[in-house]
């Protein structure tokens, strides 16, 4: 099954201004939003997913590396437990998704190779290995000869290679497509088992932008749509990446400090005489600059990843310098890259936070007596930065636990209000309102 060529196109249907009702409203149609929506639907809840162009943002550009070991960065060790939890969930997550959708999300469990181009790169990778080993992670050095036996097209001039068996990959475009099929009940002929929502496309999709949260009696009661319609829901999950901070009527005092981190991604076709170019994901350092080459089952490869925080002049603009850098550095590691056909250059912004960790959980709200309470009806799930695809099963499971009234203390460091004062107490009014609670209404 191929990935959709125009993400979101099949969902661009006009929904008349009116009211849609569901148990759960998920704002945001990236891989995180789709994963949360599917997990909520699997729990027997009716779910709507609100997005006017689902799957067309950062998820469309992502390489899909599931790399808790390789993605361990200095001073980001708090993320490791969450990344490992997510990694452990992937096999069951994929098995359930295949059964529900009848499709393949492109999940590949070949190990990852980390390679360095010169002696300085080797020192950096070995220093990182020491940190990885200190955290109980398996990374084993290979000789260049051993690495080239596994991947014959690797350059014989590389300085080092390390085997990372726990780091795998998935195709995010196929993954989102499988999640959409599963939410719509496609592939098994059983529909959505009673969870289909009247007025929603395919029983779950609301092809519109979310404008504001709706409040009633101090509880988040749903979403006001940009097109004028309304979604009423017992629980609302804000999972629309960078746009989460733009949502009107967030709880007073809640600050979602999201910043756009842009990256250029290339997709290239491998000619028959060079297939497979590589069988494992190759993550390299070339004179201190990271580059990766990710193989796909369809005979293409994905090359990334530049990282820049200066917004381009137009949304989605690709940096010429970034494309040059990626092709130059990828050829240092795998010279045959020069013979590939360049199919696509894509740039998207990922939602970063000040500590590069997600904003995930319920929003604290003081009750005047010092008790630990939350703004009812609201869950935040954004700011996943580099780790959105990897963390999808964990984010979905955590949100389901929150919907069930359970909260795992392990994930307290990702409190979405950690960069701001606590939210105010619920608003004491019986009417629907676009206004969040304020101190004056407490």
Legacy VTK file of the C-alpha trace (Angstrom):
# vtk DataFile Version 3.0
C-alpha trace
ASCII
DATASET POLYDATA
POINTS 442 float
0.000 0.000 0.000
1.416 3.392 -0.958
1.285 6.491 1.174
-1.278 9.161 0.294
0.222 11.616 -2.217
-1.693 14.617 -0.869
-2.134 14.391 2.901
-5.450 15.660 4.118
-6.996 15.896 0.649
-9.551 13.156 1.260
-10.680 14.924 4.429
-11.314 18.351 2.890
-15.074 18.037 3.031
-17.195 20.917 4.235
-19.047 20.224 7.461
-22.091 22.463 7.956
-21.877 24.758 10.932
-23.536 22.843 13.745
-22.795 20.676 16.728
-20.969 17.354 16.838
-20.950 15.371 20.081
-18.377 12.803 21.197
-16.854 11.401 24.348
-13.386 12.670 23.330
-12.298 15.480 21.018
-8.680 15.344 19.833
-7.334 18.568 18.327
-4.539 17.830 15.853
-4.179 15.273 13.072
-0.486 14.450 13.263
0.814 11.054 14.311
0.405 11.938 18.013
-3.206 13.086 17.595
-4.116 10.055 15.505
-2.478 7.692 17.982
-4.319 9.230 20.945
-7.627 9.187 19.062
-7.230 5.528 18.125
-6.321 4.508 21.677
-9.329 6.397 23.026
-11.572 4.750 20.442
-10.171 1.331 21.333
-11.268 1.977 24.919
-14.874 2.119 23.699
-15.200 5.904 23.620
-16.604 7.873 20.732
-13.886 10.117 19.303
-13.546 12.983 16.862
-10.246 14.197 15.453
-10.204 17.879 14.490
-7.840 18.919 11.688
-8.374 20.533 8.302
-5.297 18.826 6.762
-4.502 15.684 8.776
-1.058 14.155 8.419
0.361 17.080 6.434
2.538 18.689 9.112
5.669 17.425 10.822
4.430 13.829 10.534
4.503 14.091 6.721
8.195 14.990 6.755
9.395 12.774 9.620
11.865 9.967 8.927
10.251 7.735 11.548
13.326 6.597 13.456
12.364 4.782 16.672
15.652 5.496 18.388
15.581 5.751 22.188
19.267 4.805 22.348
20.597 7.031 19.570
18.362 9.919 20.637
19.739 10.008 24.179
21.219 13.494 24.436
23.301 15.047 27.164
21.210 16.668 29.913
18.016 15.101 28.528
18.168 11.913 30.573
14.684 12.572 32.024
13.281 11.699 28.612
14.953 8.300 28.512
12.388 6.442 30.626
9.562 7.744 28.468
11.410 6.870 25.236
12.176 3.349 26.454
8.570 2.868 27.555
7.403 3.950 24.108
9.930 1.722 22.348
8.732 -1.312 24.312
5.138 -0.610 23.262
5.824 -0.509 19.517
5.512 -4.241 18.657
2.065 -4.556 20.284
1.008 -1.169 18.930
1.882 -2.219 15.382
0.233 -5.626 15.772
-3.021 -4.004 16.885
-2.833 -1.452 14.118
-2.267 -4.066 11.418
-5.230 -6.079 12.679
-7.503 -3.023 12.807
-6.481 -1.430 9.507
-5.555 -4.403 7.344
-2.530 -2.379 6.240
1.201 -2.183 6.891
2.684 0.869 8.664
6.199 0.089 7.445
7.585 -1.031 10.810
11.142 -2.385 10.368
13.189 -3.875 13.209
16.627 -3.978 11.633
19.204 -2.373 13.977
20.711 1.056 13.541
24.337 1.675 12.640
26.078 4.750 14.035
29.103 5.725 11.973
31.718 8.453 12.148
33.584 9.965 9.216
36.811 10.948 10.975
38.722 10.579 14.246
36.923 13.497 15.891
33.549 11.967 15.009
34.730 8.685 16.478
35.583 10.394 19.778
32.156 12.020 19.940
30.351 8.751 19.265
32.451 6.858 21.808
31.819 9.548 24.432
28.110 9.239 23.751
28.397 5.469 24.020
29.816 5.888 27.529
26.701 7.866 28.499
24.464 5.295 26.840
26.186 2.431 28.661
25.926 4.306 31.972
22.172 4.317 31.388
22.088 0.575 30.682
21.793 0.860 26.901
23.434 -1.556 24.481
25.758 -0.040 21.871
28.531 -2.260 20.545
31.530 -1.182 18.418
32.058 -2.854 15.065
35.176 -2.881 12.953
34.859 -1.069 9.652
35.164 -4.444 7.948
32.298 -5.878 10.027
30.149 -2.834 9.272
30.820 -3.140 5.536
29.954 -6.827 5.549
26.543 -5.802 6.882
26.277 -2.736 4.634
28.567 -3.218 1.605
27.965 0.275 0.211
29.358 2.025 3.273
32.506 3.973 2.500
35.723 2.117 3.405
37.065 5.452 4.690
34.708 5.741 7.686
36.480 5.976 11.029
34.152 3.886 13.194
30.852 2.034 13.387
28.628 1.068 16.304
25.720 -1.372 16.398
22.503 -0.168 18.099
20.144 -3.168 18.045
17.242 -1.548 19.945
16.740 1.341 17.496
14.242 0.613 14.718
12.022 2.586 12.320
8.513 3.049 10.945
7.181 4.921 7.912
5.183 7.863 9.375
3.131 8.387 6.212
2.002 4.785 6.163
1.538 4.918 9.935
-0.881 7.866 9.774
-2.732 6.208 6.909
-3.117 3.020 8.970
-4.375 5.016 11.948
-6.930 6.788 9.760
-8.118 3.464 8.368
-8.384 2.047 11.882
-10.337 5.048 13.168
-12.734 4.720 10.249
-13.067 0.979 10.811
-11.592 0.187 7.380
-10.021 -3.166 6.624
-12.119 -5.382 8.907
-15.657 -4.614 7.787
-16.864 -4.057 11.333
-17.110 -0.280 11.293
-16.161 1.483 14.491
-18.010 -0.920 16.812
-20.606 1.606 17.940
-18.191 4.492 18.417
-18.929 6.295 15.138
-19.858 9.946 15.639
-22.851 11.367 13.781
-21.870 14.318 11.602
-18.174 13.388 11.456
-16.498 12.260 8.246
-15.936 8.478 8.341
-17.417 8.525 11.837
-14.473 10.356 13.426
-12.967 13.190 11.342
-13.869 16.873 11.651
-12.092 18.626 8.745
-11.797 22.059 10.298
-9.425 24.064 12.480
-9.957 24.384 16.202
-10.345 28.048 17.193
-11.087 27.981 20.935
-11.870 25.779 23.887
-15.432 25.830 25.190
-16.086 26.030 28.936
-19.086 25.169 31.084
-19.162 25.208 34.888
-15.369 25.513 34.924
-15.023 22.381 32.814
-13.620 22.246 29.293
-16.700 21.118 27.392
-15.431 20.957 23.830
-14.124 23.026 20.947
-15.273 25.993 18.898
-14.336 25.447 15.249
-12.930 28.089 12.930
-15.752 27.383 10.486
-18.384 28.208 13.070
-19.324 24.719 14.213
-19.027 23.286 17.689
-17.716 20.008 19.057
-19.061 19.095 22.488
-16.985 16.479 24.326
-16.492 15.158 27.822
-12.721 15.315 27.323
-10.641 17.458 24.981
-7.045 16.598 24.063
-4.912 19.431 22.668
-2.415 17.679 20.365
-1.963 20.091 17.465
1.767 20.706 17.796
2.926 24.279 17.342
-0.650 25.492 16.948
-1.552 24.471 20.505
-0.299 27.794 21.866
-2.528 29.669 19.394
-5.722 28.077 20.697
-8.046 30.627 22.266
-9.483 30.220 25.761
-6.697 28.126 27.231
-6.745 28.106 31.045
-5.636 31.417 32.492
-1.946 31.410 33.324
-1.160 28.371 31.190
1.816 29.052 28.937
2.789 26.637 26.196
6.272 27.860 25.161
6.535 26.108 21.807
9.138 27.088 19.249
9.401 25.976 15.620
12.474 23.889 14.822
12.718 23.436 11.068
14.313 20.509 9.305
14.945 19.577 5.674
14.219 16.017 4.601
15.079 14.401 1.260
13.520 11.360 -0.363
15.433 9.554 -3.070
14.813 6.543 -5.295
17.454 3.819 -5.353
18.047 2.394 -8.866
17.626 -1.376 -9.169
21.356 -2.096 -9.473
22.019 -0.430 -6.084
19.138 -1.954 -4.127
19.236 -2.196 -1.239
21.375 0.875 -0.699
21.392 0.057 3.016
19.328 -2.408 5.017
19.727 -0.622 8.363
19.216 2.978 9.340
22.613 4.682 9.171
23.078 7.560 11.607
26.345 9.355 11.025
28.537 12.205 12.074
30.475 13.908 9.286
32.990 16.385 10.696
30.685 16.910 13.652
27.485 17.350 11.613
24.748 14.694 11.987
23.146 12.991 9.000
21.006 9.894 8.657
19.969 7.554 5.847
16.758 5.578 6.431
15.751 2.784 4.001
12.130 2.166 3.019
10.588 -1.043 1.768
9.537 0.601 -1.499
13.134 1.062 -2.663
13.501 4.660 -1.536
15.603 6.197 1.210
15.063 9.212 3.450
17.999 11.495 4.198
17.990 14.109 6.979
18.243 16.016 9.204
19.146 19.612 9.238
17.942 21.653 12.195
17.376 25.381 12.217
15.342 27.696 14.409
15.240 30.694 12.117
11.850 30.609 10.447
12.042 30.497 6.647
10.436 33.263 4.624
7.547 30.980 3.731
6.034 28.055 5.590
7.535 24.795 4.394
10.398 26.448 2.517
13.364 24.167 1.903
16.875 25.487 2.542
19.202 25.146 -0.458
22.152 25.008 1.915
20.428 22.274 3.896
19.860 20.147 0.808
23.487 20.578 -0.230
24.732 19.674 3.233
22.590 16.536 3.445
23.642 15.210 0.045
27.310 16.072 0.647
27.468 14.381 4.056
25.401 11.345 3.063
27.811 10.723 0.178
30.761 10.764 2.571
29.215 7.795 4.398
27.614 6.045 1.394
29.199 7.287 -1.867
26.512 5.630 -4.018
24.054 8.283 -2.808
25.359 10.339 -5.742
23.647 7.897 -8.133
20.172 8.146 -6.572
17.192 10.003 -8.046
16.064 12.970 -5.945
12.294 12.649 -5.606
11.296 15.132 -2.944
12.625 17.902 -0.715
10.443 18.694 2.272
10.709 21.049 5.217
8.493 21.131 8.273
8.651 22.668 11.742
8.700 20.460 14.823
7.348 21.801 18.136
10.211 22.288 20.597
10.014 23.327 24.265
12.633 25.045 26.469
13.803 21.682 27.857
13.086 19.711 24.633
10.617 17.512 26.530
6.906 17.182 25.743
4.030 19.000 27.396
1.942 15.996 28.376
-0.772 15.606 30.970
-3.566 17.448 32.720
-3.307 21.102 33.757
-3.049 21.787 37.502
-5.751 23.999 39.022
-5.696 25.106 42.693
-8.904 24.466 44.606
-8.213 26.975 47.371
-7.435 24.278 49.915
-4.063 23.213 48.568
-5.386 19.966 47.093
-3.943 18.429 43.935
-6.642 18.955 41.296
-6.718 19.579 37.567
-8.704 21.573 35.068
-11.424 19.032 34.274
-12.030 17.924 30.721
-8.615 18.963 29.372
-5.434 17.078 28.451
-2.380 18.630 26.742
-0.176 16.530 24.438
2.265 18.619 22.412
5.921 19.697 22.247
7.275 16.297 21.187
10.059 17.860 19.072
12.364 15.132 17.647
10.488 12.298 19.327
6.895 12.535 18.106
6.799 9.295 16.112
8.737 7.295 18.713
6.566 8.519 21.598
3.201 7.969 19.906
2.309 4.653 21.637
3.363 6.009 25.033
1.510 9.300 24.592
-1.599 7.388 23.540
-1.363 5.049 26.545
-0.756 7.920 28.976
-3.759 9.834 27.637
-5.932 6.758 27.910
-4.893 6.337 31.544
-5.773 9.982 32.187
-9.162 9.451 30.548
-9.645 6.472 32.864
-8.813 8.618 35.901
-5.321 7.252 36.464
-2.104 9.267 36.565
1.357 7.691 36.499
3.790 9.683 38.691
6.662 8.747 36.371
5.442 11.288 33.848
5.135 14.215 36.283
8.264 15.921 34.806
6.262 16.516 31.609
3.535 18.511 33.362
2.239 20.929 30.682
2.102 23.822 33.193
5.725 23.513 34.289
6.715 26.751 32.545
3.897 28.859 33.987
1.859 29.518 37.093
-0.933 27.100 37.902
-4.242 27.495 36.125
-7.150 29.044 37.974
-10.055 27.200 39.522
-13.148 26.289 37.462
-15.528 28.987 36.294
-18.849 28.896 38.234
-21.374 29.330 35.448
-23.868 26.971 33.885
-23.590 28.356 30.353
-21.204 27.490 27.573
-18.478 30.104 27.270
-15.480 30.838 25.091
-13.773 32.360 28.114
-11.501 30.316 30.392
-11.727 30.664 34.158
-10.354 33.889 35.629
-9.324 34.794 39.141
-12.272 37.185 39.342
-14.763 34.360 38.715
-13.379 32.028 41.370
LINES 1 443
442 0 1 2 3 4 5 6 7 8 9 10 11 12 13 14 15 16 17 18 19 20 21 22 23 24 25 26 27 28 29 30 31 32 33 34 35 36 37 38 39 40 41 42 43 44 45 46 47 48 49 50 51 52 53 54 55 56 57 58 59 60 61 62 63 64 65 66 67 68 69 70 71 72 73 74 75 76 77 78 79 80 81 82 83 84 85 86 87 88 89 90 91 92 93 94 95 96 97 98 99 100 101 102 103 104 105 106 107 108 109 110 111 112 113 114 115 116 117 118 119 120 121 122 123 124 125 126 127 128 129 130 131 132 133 134 135 136 137 138 139 140 141 142 143 144 145 146 147 148 149 150 151 152 153 154 155 156 157 158 159 160 161 162 163 164 165 166 167 168 169 170 171 172 173 174 175 176 177 178 179 180 181 182 183 184 185 186 187 188 189 190 191 192 193 194 195 196 197 198 199 200 201 202 203 204 205 206 207 208 209 210 211 212 213 214 215 216 217 218 219 220 221 222 223 224 225 226 227 228 229 230 231 232 233 234 235 236 237 238 239 240 241 242 243 244 245 246 247 248 249 250 251 252 253 254 255 256 257 258 259 260 261 262 263 264 265 266 267 268 269 270 271 272 273 274 275 276 277 278 279 280 281 282 283 284 285 286 287 288 289 290 291 292 293 294 295 296 297 298 299 300 301 302 303 304 305 306 307 308 309 310 311 312 313 314 315 316 317 318 319 320 321 322 323 324 325 326 327 328 329 330 331 332 333 334 335 336 337 338 339 340 341 342 343 344 345 346 347 348 349 350 351 352 353 354 355 356 357 358 359 360 361 362 363 364 365 366 367 368 369 370 371 372 373 374 375 376 377 378 379 380 381 382 383 384 385 386 387 388 389 390 391 392 393 394 395 396 397 398 399 400 401 402 403 404 405 406 407 408 409 410 411 412 413 414 415 416 417 418 419 420 421 422 423 424 425 426 427 428 429 430 431 432 433 434 435 436 437 438 439 440 441
